[in-house]
């Protein structure tokens, strides 16, 4: 591998709190190590449209605290084609970019791995997704902030639930991963948590709510991950209401507010560590790897393994604990 001189950094997929702190770390680490750094606007679409900007240490000032991504993100159907990737590589080569740092989730990594394999350009991936569902890192960028955002909403909703003897169904993000739902539900004292990984029968949910009502609970909150198998919060609420009318039933969909906001201290530090480690890995000759946090140590995982390994499981103790502590 020839010496890397110019590194391109981009964000892709859904935005996540901490992406800007990560961009900052990549830019400043690259410059410190004597490399040029180029920001690529709108991810893979920006590669095809030649949206490149040279970055220096001052170009990333005052962004460590910002949510979203200053480099923007966009869907790009064209990049999924061989012709689109050929155009992207041609533009990268003309710009002099000879290595990439890709910040995003499994879709981002899939595109990065294809481009790297087809054109032998070194790429390191950084896990940036609020779902916390990538193999090879105990935590992904944005997950901690998103969980705290949900928890704040739960606390506020519980105030009004208790004041009006209400049952709230709160739907949170998590199409395939119940990490946000489980952790926020345990921390927020939810009476029940419905997850994509663990099917919950409506009969069992109603029985639990009835037991709570009989023990003089003045309100209840049920957390539902959007990918849960019963069809989402509105459908679950409708089915419960048909057979259980002890409480006034309300539904809240938290939606995209979970992706925004100022990143937590944890996410900022994680972003700095991963951004720094990604550049160091490229300079050391690594490619097609993801940098991740495992047991408080930064480790590399093959990017294909990170995409394809679905062995991540929710913590069994939390699953058991959530049922016990909600009685």
N, C-alpha and C positions, 0 to 999 in steps of 0.2 A: 504493500500500500504506500503510495506517495504521500509526502507530508501534506497535511491539511492546512490550507491557507485562509479559506473563507467559509464560514459556517452560516447556513440559513436556518432560521427558527420560525416556526409557524404554529398556530393553534387551529384545531379542526374539531368538527362534531359539536356537541352541546357545550356551551360555556360553563365554567366552573370557577367559584371563588378561589383565588390563589394563582390563577393563570398569569396574571400580570406580574406578581412577585416572582414567578418562575421565569418569565421572559427577561426580567431584570437580571436575575442570577445568571442566565445563559449569556446575555450580552456582556455583562461585566467580567465574568470568568473568562470568556473568550478573548476579550480585549487585554485582560491581565496576562494571558498566556501568549500574547502576540499575534492573535488571529483577527481577521476582519469578521464582522458579524452583520448579516443582512436580515432584516425583518421581511417576511412574506405576508402580505395582507390577504385575508380571506382564504387561507389554507390552500388546498389544491387548486381551487379556482384561480387564486392569485398566481400560482405557478404558470398556469396556462395563459393568463392575461398579462403576465409580466409586471405584477404589482410588487416591485421590490423597493426597499428603502434601506440605505446604509445607516447603521445604528452605531452610536458611540455611548460612552458612559453617561453623558448628560441626557441622551434621548430617552432614557428610562427612569429619569428622576421623578419622584412623587407619584409613582404608580403602584408601589408595594401594597398600599392600603385599598386599592380600587378593586371592585368586583368586575365581572365581565372580562373582556380581552381587548386591549388596545390594538391588537393586530387583526381583530375581527375574525369571523368564521363564516363559512358558507357551504352549502351542499354543492357537489360538483359531479353530475352524472357523466360528463365527458371524461373525467379522470378514470372512470371505471372501464374505459375502453383502451385497448393497446395504442390506438392513435392518440388518444388524449394524454396518456403517460409519455408517449414519444415527444409530443409537443412540450410537455412540462419539463422533461429532461433537457431538451434542446435549449429551452429558455434558461434553465439553471446553468447549463454549461456556458452559454453566452455571457451570463452574468458573472461567471467565474466561481460559482458556488460549488464546492467539492465535498460537502458533508451537510447533513441535516439533523436538526433536533425537532421531533414531532411531539407536540403536546396534545393529548386527546385520549379517546377511548379505543375500543376494539376496532371500530370502523376506520379510525385514523391509522391504527397500527396495521390493519390489513392493507391499506393503500401504500403505506410506507414500506412494508415488506416486499410488496410487488415491485415497486419502483427500484428498491435497492437490489433485488434479485435480478431484475431485467437489465439494469444498467450499471450494476456494481458500484453504486454510490453509497458511502457509509451513512447509516442512519441509526440514531438512538431515540427510543421512545420514552416519553414521560407520561405516567398515568394521570390524566386530568379528566375526571368524571365524578359526579356526586354519588353515583351508585355504589362505589366501593366494590366492584365486581370483577376486577382484573387479577388473574393469578400472578403471583410474584411480588405483591406488595400488600402489607397488612392494611395500609390506608392509601386511598387515592386523593388527589388534590380536589378540594371542595367538599368532600364528604363530611368532615367535621363541622364546617360552617353550615352546610345544608341541614344537618341534624339539629344544630343549635337553633336555626331558624324555625324548624318544625316545633321544637320544644317550646320556644317562646310563644308560638301560636297556640299550642296545647294549653299552656298556663293561662293565657288570656281567655280562651274559650271555656275553660273550666270555671272561671269566675261567673260567667253568665249562665253556664249549665247548672251550677249549684244554686244560683239565685232564682231560677225558674223551674226547677225540677225537670231538667231536660236530658235527653239522651242525644249525644252528638256523634255522628259518624264523620271522621276526618280522613280524607283521602290524601295520601302523600305519594311522591314519585317513587318508582320502583317497578318497572315493567317485568323484569326478570329477577331482580334482587330485592330482598326484604330488609336490607341492612338499615336503611333510614327508618323504616317503620318499626323495626324491632328495638333499636337503640333509643329512638325518641319515645316510643311507647313505654318502655321500661322506665326511662328517666322521668316521663310525665305521668306515671302512675295510671296508665290506661287500664280499663277493665278487661279489654280484649284486644288482640292484635292479629289481623288477618294478613297472611303472607303468601307470595307466589310459591315458595318452596314447601309449604305445608297447608294442605287443603283443610278448611274448617267447615263443617256442616252447619247449615243455618239452624238446625235443631239444637246443636250443641251450643251455639251462640245464644239462642233464646233461653236455654236452660241456665246459662251462666248469668244472663241479665236478670232472670227471674229470681235466682238465688240472691243476687245483690239487692234487688228491690225488697225481698223478704227480710233482709238483714238491715233494713232502714237506710240504704244508700239514697242520698237525695239527688244524685245525678250520676251519669255514667258517660264515659268516653271510649269509643271504639276506633282504633287506628287501622286503616285499610291501605295496603300498598296497591297501587293502580293495577298491577298485574295479577292480583289475587283472583282465584278461579271462580268466584261467585258473581263476577260481572261488575265490580266497582261499587263505590259507596252508595250511589243512588239506587241501584238495584238491590243491594243488601238492605238498605233502609226500608225500601218498599216491602220487601218480603218479611222483614221483622215487624213492621207496622201492622201487617195483616193479622198477626197473631199475638202481638204484645203491645199493649197501649198504656202501660203504667206511666211512662214518661211522654212528654211532648218531644217528638223526634225531629232533629234538624241534621242537615248535611252541609259540610264545608269541604270544598276542593281547594287545596292550597296551591296547586299548579306551579307556574314558573317562578313565583316569588322565592321558591326554594333554591333556585340557581343564582340569585342575585345577592347583593349585599357585600359589606366589608368582610374580607376573609378573617377568620379567627387567628389568634396567635399560633395555634398548632399548624394551621394550613399555611401561614406565611413562612414559618420555619421549615416545614416540609418542602414547600416550593423552592426555597433557597437551597436546601440540601440536594434536591433532585436536579435542579438546574445546574448547580455546580458540578455534580457527579456526571451529568450527561456530557458536558464538555470535556471533562477529564477522561471519560471513557473513549470519546472520539479521538482525542489526542494520543491515547494509549493504543489505538489501533482496533478498538472494538467496533462492531457493527451488527445491525439487526438484533439488538438487545434492548430490553426495557430496564431502566433503573427503578428500583423500588425499595421500600422500607420494610425490612423483615427483622423483627426482634430488636428494633432500634438501631439496626445496622443497614447501610445502603448496600444492596446487592444487585447483581445483574441477572436477568432471566432472558432466555431466548425469546424473541418477540413472537415467534410462531407458537411456542408453548404457552405464552401469556394469553394469546388469542384463543387457542384451542382447548386449553386445560380448564375444565369446568368443575374442578374438585373443591372449589371454595364452598364451605358450608357455614351456615349460621351457627353461632355458639350454642351448644346444647344446654349449657347452664342457664343462659339467658331465656331460652325457650321455656324451660321448666320454671325458672324463677318468676317469669312474667305471669304465669297462671297462679302461682302461690301467693305472690305479693298483692294480687288484685282482689283477694277475697273480701 
